[in-house]
């Protein structure tokens, strides 16, 4: 099966961790016998004379590169930040069409595999209609739990979902949201993300703490995610303060970077836990296992997520999870033996952390559960779904030809 993966969420030379979950899924898909994957990952174009330093790295992304064995192309499309979102899908389509047409002419694709319903999926469906290719669209999170609330975007999301050959939600809640917006129930499925066991495996707790410079007798909470409001750190930090008196050696390490750093620093000070909260900044993916292994518990306090990779990553390192009961989290934390699900709020998170810190967890159970959902398993599920759907498409084409 020859597949064109179309998504702006893909690692590149300037952002090696961007969309790593898409890269993992399609790298393992390509490794299955008979499959071939080419990636088109559009990048917004910004002229060098614009004084926008935050986009400087994007200018250094090459037109073509090889990422984990996959050929990746980066056509440039026009984008004005904050004002051109309703036109972004069209811009992606127009910028990518000449390249995709040439690649399809050289060696024909069987289908287009798009990730993120809008703008990526919208552009991919336009490409599919132009080239006569079936398009499969995967919802990842914000594209279905936020974007449909935008008045100008909602009609394009609906049109995209009504014109796909099949849809994939990385959690069941996202799949249902797609169906509610126009996707066919019979052409949809749920395929969650997987875990890379080479990157995420347990390390001896004391060894990890010595490596990271963490006090060996502390109680440690780790939270991994960007410093943005959606991640709920403005609930997590006061929750830590609430239980600090009963957990005198408690420490919180937040791994990530973002716009809320100064506010979170001020919040820790306001709650008198500035000596217990550490904003570590971003860390390479391969270093995260040491942080998970050093922790007594990890915490995800988000208001919305698709399938949060950090949950399986923590479990694969033998560390239980406290997570807000939103979107895909209950589909990952399926048992009280794996973690504690809570509502988003200071007191519920405080109670959940207190319960998790007080419980005796069986690390082998957590590790075994995470290991059952490797990227190889995910790739097989994707391959099975595409094969079934493409077979149905071919049958419909043959029937239509017979009628004519």
C-alpha positions as CSV (number, residue, x, y, z in Angstrom):
1,X,0.0,0.0,0.0
2,X,1.5,3.4,-1.0
3,X,0.3,6.1,1.3
4,X,0.8,9.9,1.2
5,X,0.7,11.2,4.8
6,X,-0.3,14.8,4.8
7,X,0.1,16.8,8.0
8,X,1.8,19.9,9.4
9,X,2.3,17.9,12.6
10,X,5.5,16.2,11.8
11,X,9.1,16.4,13.1
12,X,11.5,18.5,11.2
13,X,15.0,19.9,11.4
14,X,13.9,22.9,13.5
15,X,11.4,21.0,15.7
16,X,12.4,17.4,16.1
17,X,9.6,16.6,18.6
18,X,6.8,18.2,16.7
19,X,4.1,15.6,16.0
20,X,6.3,12.7,17.0
21,X,3.2,10.6,17.6
22,X,2.3,10.9,13.8
23,X,5.9,10.1,12.9
24,X,5.9,7.0,15.1
25,X,2.6,5.7,13.7
26,X,3.6,6.1,10.1
27,X,7.3,4.9,10.5
28,X,6.0,1.7,12.0
29,X,3.3,1.5,9.3
30,X,6.0,1.8,6.6
31,X,8.0,-1.0,8.2
32,X,5.2,-3.4,7.7
33,X,5.6,-5.6,4.6
34,X,4.2,-4.1,1.4
35,X,3.8,-0.5,2.7
36,X,5.4,2.7,1.5
37,X,4.9,6.1,3.0
38,X,5.8,9.5,1.7
39,X,5.2,12.6,3.9
40,X,4.1,16.0,2.8
41,X,4.3,18.3,5.9
42,X,3.5,21.9,4.9
43,X,5.3,24.7,6.7
44,X,4.1,28.3,6.9
45,X,6.2,30.7,4.9
46,X,7.5,33.9,6.5
47,X,9.7,36.3,4.5
48,X,13.1,37.0,6.1
49,X,12.4,40.8,6.3
50,X,9.5,40.3,8.8
51,X,10.9,40.9,12.3
52,X,9.3,37.8,13.9
53,X,12.0,36.0,15.7
54,X,9.6,33.2,16.8
55,X,9.4,32.1,13.2
56,X,13.2,32.2,12.5
57,X,13.5,28.4,12.9
58,X,10.8,27.7,10.4
59,X,12.9,29.5,7.8
60,X,15.7,27.0,8.3
61,X,13.5,23.9,7.6
62,X,14.7,22.3,4.3
63,X,12.4,21.7,1.4
64,X,13.0,18.0,1.7
65,X,14.6,15.8,4.5
66,X,14.6,12.2,5.7
67,X,13.0,11.6,9.1
68,X,13.4,8.1,10.6
69,X,13.6,6.6,7.1
70,X,10.7,8.5,5.7
71,X,11.0,11.1,2.8
72,X,9.5,14.3,4.1
73,X,8.6,17.3,1.9
74,X,7.9,20.8,3.2
75,X,6.0,23.0,0.8
76,X,5.7,26.6,2.0
77,X,2.2,28.1,2.3
78,X,1.2,31.7,3.1
79,X,0.0,32.4,6.6
80,X,-0.7,35.5,8.5
81,X,-0.7,34.7,12.3
82,X,-4.0,35.1,14.1
83,X,-5.9,36.4,11.1
84,X,-5.8,33.9,8.3
85,X,-7.0,30.7,10.0
86,X,-10.2,30.5,7.9
87,X,-8.0,30.5,4.8
88,X,-5.3,28.3,6.1
89,X,-6.7,25.1,4.6
90,X,-7.0,26.6,1.1
91,X,-3.5,28.0,1.4
92,X,-2.1,24.6,2.4
93,X,-3.9,23.0,-0.6
94,X,-2.7,25.5,-3.2
95,X,0.9,25.4,-2.0
96,X,1.0,21.6,-1.9
97,X,-0.9,20.7,-5.1
98,X,2.0,20.9,-7.6
99,X,4.3,18.8,-5.3
100,X,1.6,16.2,-4.5
101,X,0.6,16.0,-8.2
102,X,4.2,15.4,-9.2
103,X,4.8,12.7,-6.6
104,X,1.5,11.0,-7.5
105,X,2.5,11.0,-11.2
106,X,5.9,9.5,-10.4
107,X,4.5,6.6,-8.4
108,X,0.7,6.5,-7.8
109,X,-0.5,6.7,-4.2
110,X,-3.4,4.5,-3.0
111,X,-4.7,7.0,-0.5
112,X,-4.0,10.1,1.5
113,X,-3.6,9.8,5.2
114,X,-4.2,13.2,6.9
115,X,-3.7,14.1,10.5
116,X,-5.6,17.0,12.2
117,X,-9.1,17.7,10.8
118,X,-8.5,21.3,10.1
119,X,-6.6,22.8,8.3
120,X,-4.6,19.7,7.3
121,X,-7.6,17.3,6.7
122,X,-9.5,20.0,4.8
123,X,-6.5,20.6,2.5
124,X,-6.0,16.8,2.1
125,X,-9.6,16.3,1.0
126,X,-9.2,19.1,-1.6
127,X,-6.1,17.3,-2.8
128,X,-7.9,14.0,-2.9
129,X,-10.7,15.3,-5.0
130,X,-8.3,16.9,-7.4
131,X,-6.3,13.7,-7.8
132,X,-9.1,11.1,-7.4
133,X,-7.7,9.7,-4.2
134,X,-9.5,8.5,-1.1
135,X,-8.6,10.5,2.0
136,X,-8.5,9.2,5.6
137,X,-8.5,11.8,8.4
138,X,-7.3,11.3,12.0
139,X,-8.5,13.6,14.7
140,X,-5.9,14.4,17.4
141,X,-7.5,16.7,19.9
142,X,-7.9,20.5,19.5
143,X,-9.1,19.9,16.0
144,X,-12.3,18.4,17.4
145,X,-12.5,19.5,21.0
146,X,-12.0,23.2,20.3
147,X,-12.0,24.2,16.6
148,X,-15.7,23.3,16.0
149,X,-16.6,26.1,18.3
150,X,-15.1,28.6,15.9
151,X,-17.9,29.9,13.7
152,X,-15.9,30.4,10.5
153,X,-14.0,27.0,10.9
154,X,-17.0,24.8,11.8
155,X,-18.5,24.5,8.2
156,X,-15.1,23.5,6.8
157,X,-14.7,20.8,9.5
158,X,-18.1,19.4,8.7
159,X,-17.4,19.4,4.9
160,X,-14.1,17.6,5.5
161,X,-15.7,14.9,7.6
162,X,-18.5,14.4,5.2
163,X,-16.1,13.9,2.3
164,X,-13.6,11.4,3.7
165,X,-13.2,7.7,2.9
166,X,-12.8,7.1,6.6
167,X,-12.0,8.7,9.9
168,X,-9.8,7.8,12.9
169,X,-10.1,9.2,16.4
170,X,-7.2,8.7,18.7
171,X,-9.7,8.2,21.4
172,X,-13.4,7.2,21.3
173,X,-14.6,10.6,22.5
174,X,-12.9,12.2,19.5
175,X,-14.4,9.6,17.1
176,X,-17.9,10.3,18.4
177,X,-17.3,14.1,18.1
178,X,-16.4,13.5,14.4
179,X,-19.5,11.5,13.8
180,X,-21.6,14.2,15.5
181,X,-20.1,16.7,13.0
182,X,-20.8,14.7,9.9
183,X,-18.4,11.7,9.7
184,X,-20.0,8.4,8.8
185,X,-20.4,6.1,11.8
186,X,-19.7,3.1,9.6
187,X,-16.5,4.6,8.2
188,X,-15.0,5.6,11.5
189,X,-12.8,3.8,14.1
190,X,-10.8,4.5,17.2
191,X,-7.0,3.9,17.2
192,X,-5.1,5.2,20.2
193,X,-1.5,6.2,20.2
194,X,1.3,3.8,21.2
195,X,4.4,3.7,23.2
196,X,8.1,3.5,22.2
197,X,9.5,1.0,24.6
198,X,13.1,1.8,23.5
199,X,12.6,5.4,24.8
200,X,10.3,4.7,27.7
201,X,11.4,2.0,30.1
202,X,12.0,2.0,33.9
203,X,15.2,3.2,35.5
204,X,16.1,2.6,39.1
205,X,14.5,5.4,41.1
206,X,17.5,6.3,43.1
207,X,19.8,6.2,40.0
208,X,17.4,8.5,38.2
209,X,17.3,11.0,41.1
210,X,21.1,11.0,41.4
211,X,21.3,11.7,37.7
212,X,18.8,14.6,37.9
213,X,20.0,16.0,41.1
214,X,16.8,15.3,43.0
215,X,16.8,14.6,46.7
216,X,16.8,10.9,47.2
217,X,14.3,10.8,50.1
218,X,11.8,13.4,48.6
219,X,8.2,12.6,47.5
220,X,8.3,13.6,43.8
221,X,5.5,14.6,41.4
222,X,6.4,15.1,37.7
223,X,4.2,16.8,35.1
224,X,5.2,16.9,31.5
225,X,3.6,19.4,29.1
226,X,3.8,22.9,27.6
227,X,3.4,25.8,30.0
228,X,0.0,26.9,28.6
229,X,-3.4,27.4,30.4
230,X,-4.9,24.2,28.9
231,X,-2.4,22.0,30.8
232,X,-4.0,23.1,34.2
233,X,-0.9,24.0,36.1
234,X,-2.9,26.8,37.7
235,X,-4.8,24.0,39.4
236,X,-1.9,21.7,40.1
237,X,0.3,24.2,41.9
238,X,-2.3,25.3,44.5
239,X,-3.2,21.6,44.8
240,X,0.4,20.9,45.8
241,X,0.2,23.7,48.4
242,X,-2.9,22.1,49.9
243,X,-1.2,18.8,50.7
244,X,2.3,20.2,51.5
245,X,1.8,20.1,55.2
246,X,1.1,16.4,55.2
247,X,3.8,15.7,52.7
248,X,6.7,17.8,54.0
249,X,9.3,16.5,51.4
250,X,7.0,16.9,48.4
251,X,8.4,18.4,45.2
252,X,6.9,19.2,41.8
253,X,9.0,19.1,38.7
254,X,7.3,20.5,35.6
255,X,8.9,19.5,32.3
256,X,8.0,21.9,29.5
257,X,8.2,25.4,28.2
258,X,5.6,28.0,27.2
259,X,3.9,31.3,27.6
260,X,2.8,30.8,31.2
261,X,6.2,30.5,32.8
262,X,6.1,33.9,34.6
263,X,2.5,33.4,35.8
264,X,3.3,30.0,37.1
265,X,6.4,31.3,38.9
266,X,4.3,34.0,40.5
267,X,1.6,31.4,41.4
268,X,4.0,29.2,43.2
269,X,5.2,32.2,45.2
270,X,1.7,33.3,46.0
271,X,1.0,29.8,47.4
272,X,4.3,29.8,49.3
273,X,5.6,26.7,47.5
274,X,8.3,28.4,45.4
275,X,10.8,26.1,47.1
276,X,8.8,23.0,46.1
277,X,7.9,23.8,42.4
278,X,10.6,23.6,39.8
279,X,10.0,24.7,36.2
280,X,12.6,22.6,34.4
281,X,12.0,23.6,30.8
282,X,11.8,21.4,27.8
283,X,13.8,18.2,27.7
284,X,14.6,15.8,24.9
285,X,12.2,12.9,24.5
286,X,14.8,10.3,25.3
287,X,15.5,12.0,28.7
288,X,12.0,11.8,29.9
289,X,12.2,8.3,31.2
290,X,14.6,9.5,33.9
291,X,12.1,12.1,35.1
292,X,9.2,9.6,35.1
293,X,11.4,7.0,36.9
294,X,12.4,9.5,39.5
295,X,8.8,10.3,40.4
296,X,6.4,8.8,42.9
297,X,3.6,9.9,40.6
298,X,3.1,11.9,37.4
299,X,0.2,14.3,37.0
300,X,-1.8,15.5,33.9
301,X,-4.2,18.3,34.9
302,X,-5.4,19.3,31.5
303,X,-8.8,20.7,30.6
304,X,-8.8,18.8,27.2
305,X,-6.6,16.2,25.5
306,X,-6.9,13.7,22.8
307,X,-4.9,10.6,23.6
308,X,-2.2,12.1,25.9
309,X,1.1,10.3,25.2
310,X,2.5,11.3,28.7
311,X,0.1,8.8,30.3
312,X,1.5,5.7,28.6
313,X,5.0,7.1,28.9
314,X,4.7,7.4,32.7
315,X,3.2,3.9,33.0
316,X,5.9,2.4,30.8
317,X,8.4,3.7,33.3
318,X,6.5,2.1,36.2
319,X,5.1,5.4,37.5
320,X,1.3,5.8,38.3
321,X,-0.7,8.7,37.0
322,X,-3.1,11.2,38.4
323,X,-5.1,12.7,35.5
324,X,-8.1,14.8,34.9
325,X,-11.1,12.8,33.6
326,X,-11.3,14.4,30.2
327,X,-11.5,13.1,26.6
328,X,-9.1,10.2,26.1
329,X,-7.7,10.0,29.7
330,X,-10.3,7.4,30.9
331,X,-9.5,5.3,27.8
332,X,-5.9,5.1,28.9
333,X,-6.3,4.9,32.7
334,X,-8.8,2.0,32.5
335,X,-8.2,0.6,36.0
336,X,-7.5,2.0,39.5
337,X,-4.4,-0.2,39.4
338,X,-2.9,2.3,36.9
339,X,-3.7,5.6,38.4
340,X,-6.3,8.0,39.8
341,X,-8.8,10.0,37.6
342,X,-10.1,13.3,39.0
343,X,-12.2,16.3,38.0
344,X,-10.3,19.4,37.1
345,X,-10.1,21.6,40.2
346,X,-7.7,22.4,43.0
347,X,-9.3,20.2,45.7
348,X,-10.0,17.1,43.4
349,X,-6.4,17.2,42.2
350,X,-5.1,17.6,45.7
351,X,-7.2,14.6,46.9
352,X,-6.0,12.6,43.9
353,X,-2.4,13.3,44.5
354,X,-2.7,12.5,48.2
355,X,-4.4,9.2,47.4
356,X,-1.7,8.3,44.8
357,X,1.2,9.2,47.1
358,X,-0.4,7.1,49.9
359,X,-1.1,4.0,47.8
360,X,1.3,1.1,47.3
361,X,1.6,0.6,43.5
362,X,2.8,-2.5,41.6
363,X,5.2,-1.2,39.0
364,X,5.2,-4.4,37.0
365,X,1.4,-4.1,36.4
366,X,1.9,-0.5,35.1
367,X,4.8,-1.5,32.8
368,X,3.0,-4.6,31.5
369,X,-0.1,-2.6,30.6
370,X,1.8,0.1,28.7
371,X,3.9,-2.6,26.9
372,X,0.7,-4.0,25.4
373,X,0.2,-0.9,23.3
374,X,3.3,-0.5,21.2
375,X,3.5,1.4,18.0
376,X,3.7,-1.9,16.1
377,X,0.2,-2.7,17.4
378,X,-1.0,0.7,16.4
379,X,0.5,0.3,12.9
380,X,-1.2,-3.0,12.4
381,X,-4.6,-1.5,13.4
382,X,-4.1,1.4,11.0
383,X,-3.1,-1.0,8.2
384,X,-6.2,-3.2,8.8
385,X,-8.5,-0.3,8.7
386,X,-7.1,1.2,5.5
387,X,-7.1,-2.2,3.8
388,X,-10.8,-2.8,4.6
389,X,-11.8,0.7,3.6
390,X,-9.8,0.7,0.4
391,X,-11.3,-2.7,-0.5
392,X,-14.8,-1.2,-0.1
393,X,-13.8,1.8,-2.2
394,X,-12.6,-0.5,-5.0
395,X,-15.8,-2.5,-4.9
396,X,-17.9,0.6,-5.1
397,X,-15.9,1.8,-8.1
398,X,-16.4,-1.5,-9.8
399,X,-20.1,-1.5,-9.2
400,X,-20.4,2.0,-10.5
401,X,-18.5,1.0,-13.7
402,X,-20.7,-2.0,-14.2
403,X,-23.9,0.2,-13.9
404,X,-22.5,2.6,-16.5
